[in-house]
Structure formats: structure tokens, C-alpha cells
């Protein structure tokens, strides 16, 4: 897989939930928040939980504090946006030559679970985001 495209998420956007994890122990709060937000859609929730855990874990390991995770809503999708202060480091999937034990599989996992994955930088933060389609009730 190649590098992530540099692209801001679709607009207009509303903020639904926000978390500021300081360590891996805080990731369970994100999963709990998604469970409360999507109790009747376990498939969507499970994909979002895994993506939120992977992106947040990457930001905590490779980024610069503070890490801010937001669940956003655009017209036709939900967006998980994970920001950290490492604006000088673009997110990149593993090069494919690493040992499985060395890590680096998070972004390919995210790309397989989300509709779209991209990133952008502002003056003070790097944002990596993943979108998920809004499902209409049957």
C-alpha cells in the first residue's frame, strides 16, 4: 500500500464526541463511547473501535502530544479524526519488508476497514482520518 493521500475530510462537519487519550490505557474510553453511540449497529461500531484504537495508538506511539480523537458527522459519513502535534511526520503504512513482530500493520488494517483514509496538517496538528458510510435504517 502506498502513502495516504493528503486530503481534508468532507464538509460540513459536526463534532459528536471528543477524547484526549494520554496513554494506551485511555483507549478503552474511546471504545466505550463508540459502544454507547452505536449500540444497534455492531458491525459499524466494531470497525470504528478497531480503527480508533489503531489510529490513536499510532498517534500515542509515534506522534507528539496532545492526541485528540474526534467522532465527526458529515452528510453521508461518520469520520474518526485523530490529531497529534507531529506535523513534520506524514503517516505511512509499513513498507512490507518488516517482520510481523515489528509492527507497522495499523494503517493497512485501517484502510481495509474504512471507506476512505487520508490525512492533512494544520499549523499545530497532523490529522489522520477515516470515514464510514452512514447507514439508513431498513
Phi and psi in degrees as a GROMACS rama.xvg file:
@    title "Ramachandran Plot"
@    xaxis  label "Phi"
@    yaxis  label "Psi"
@TYPE xy
-83.0392  -174.527  UNK-2
-66.1712  155.79  UNK-3
-70.2006  143.796  UNK-4
-69.1066  147.989  UNK-5
-91.6163  112.593  UNK-6
-161.236  132.47  UNK-7
-75.4176  152.939  UNK-8
-68.2055  163.166  UNK-9
-63.8817  152.448  UNK-10
-118.018  161.219  UNK-11
-75.6423  156.814  UNK-12
-129.86  141.363  UNK-13
-118.011  145.76  UNK-14
-89.1686  124.3  UNK-15
-97.7566  -45.7853  UNK-16
-144.499  151.41  UNK-17
-139.533  139.427  UNK-18
-133.746  154.518  UNK-19
-130.524  78.8214  UNK-20
-69.7264  138.371  UNK-21
-106.554  -16.6138  UNK-22
-155.045  172.383  UNK-23
-61.5907  -25.5148  UNK-24
-62.8432  -26.2381  UNK-25
-79.0641  -9.94785  UNK-26
-65.6419  -26.6571  UNK-27
-65.2138  -29.5779  UNK-28
-64.4446  -36.9004  UNK-29
-65.9709  -47.6801  UNK-30
-61.1286  -40.9328  UNK-31
-62.6391  -40.8036  UNK-32
-63.1292  -39.8246  UNK-33
-68.7498  -36.1219  UNK-34
-60.9903  -44.3896  UNK-35
-68.5433  -33.4478  UNK-36
-76.2235  -33.5991  UNK-37
-126.001  57.288  UNK-38
-68.7155  -23.7621  UNK-39
-102.234  4.49883  UNK-40
-129.653  76.3678  UNK-41
-63.2809  -32.3563  UNK-42
-64.2335  -50.7419  UNK-43
-61.3354  -46.7261  UNK-44
-60.1196  -45.4703  UNK-45
-63.8936  -40.6674  UNK-46
-64.4488  -43.0853  UNK-47
-66.0278  -39.2551  UNK-48
-60.8865  -44.9913  UNK-49
-65.5741  -44.0181  UNK-50
-63.9017  -44.9021  UNK-51
-61.1685  -41.3391  UNK-52
-64.7323  -45.0289  UNK-53
-64.744  -49.9913  UNK-54
-66.5914  -40.2921  UNK-55
-67.0129  -42.3072  UNK-56
-60.4963  -42.1039  UNK-57
-60.7937  -44.2731  UNK-58
-64.3546  -40.0386  UNK-59
-68.0802  -37.2681  UNK-60
-79.8526  -43.088  UNK-61
-111.19  -11.6958  UNK-62
-94.8913  -168  UNK-63
-123.006  132.419  UNK-64
-61.045  155.923  UNK-65
-83.0911  153.496  UNK-66
-101.149  129.73  UNK-67
-127.187  126.87  UNK-68
-113.766  129.383  UNK-69
-129.513  139.698  UNK-70
-97.9126  121.842  UNK-71
-117.095  162.604  UNK-72
-132.039  123.291  UNK-73
-104.955  -178.061  UNK-74
-55.171  -47.5421  UNK-75
-118.094  10.4412  UNK-76
-154.905  158.455  UNK-77
-96.2742  149.305  UNK-78
-132.41  128.698  UNK-79
-96.9572  120.657  UNK-80
-118.807  121.814  UNK-81
-118.38  120.826  UNK-82
-116.229  145.736  UNK-83
-145.703  173.201  UNK-84
-86.7029  5.58715  UNK-85
-86.3718  68.8731  UNK-86
-68.197  -15.7626  UNK-87
-88.8032  -1.47165  UNK-88
-121.806  111.23  UNK-89
-75.4784  142.815  UNK-90
-69.6913  140.978  UNK-91
-145.199  131.262  UNK-92
-63.7181  160.35  UNK-93
-56.8405  151.178  UNK-94
-76.9405  -4.24669  UNK-95
89.9121  -9.80353  UNK-96
-103.941  2.34068  UNK-97
-79.0259  152.238  UNK-98
-66.1926  144.069  UNK-99
-56.647  -35.0448  UNK-100
-68.88  -16.8727  UNK-101
-79.815  -6.09768  UNK-102
84.5176  -161.138  UNK-103
86.3556  11.538  UNK-104
-99.0735  -2.08258  UNK-105
-61.4671  -48.6383  UNK-106
-65.7016  -40.4864  UNK-107
-61.753  -35.1114  UNK-108
-63.7395  -46.8405  UNK-109
-58.9946  -44.4882  UNK-110
-63.4245  -29.2878  UNK-111
-79.7936  -18.8377  UNK-112
-101.764  -22.8016  UNK-113
-104.675  159.051  UNK-114
-70.4292  -42.7207  UNK-115
-145.037  142.556  UNK-116
-134.732  130.571  UNK-117
-154.959  -176.393  UNK-118
-151.06  162.96  UNK-119
-157.823  164.187  UNK-120
-125.451  144.617  UNK-121
-108.873  -172.917  UNK-122
-61.9031  -28.9326  UNK-123
-123.534  -2.03513  UNK-124
-147.058  148.443  UNK-125
-102.662  130.089  UNK-126
-113.741  128.401  UNK-127
-114.401  127.977  UNK-128
-132.887  154.577  UNK-129
-136.246  138.458  UNK-130
-111.272  153.491  UNK-131
-137.338  132.75  UNK-132
-64.8489  143.73  UNK-133
-77.9031  128.831  UNK-134
-95.5248  132.058  UNK-135
-82.4689  141.826  UNK-136
-60.7578  142.289  UNK-137
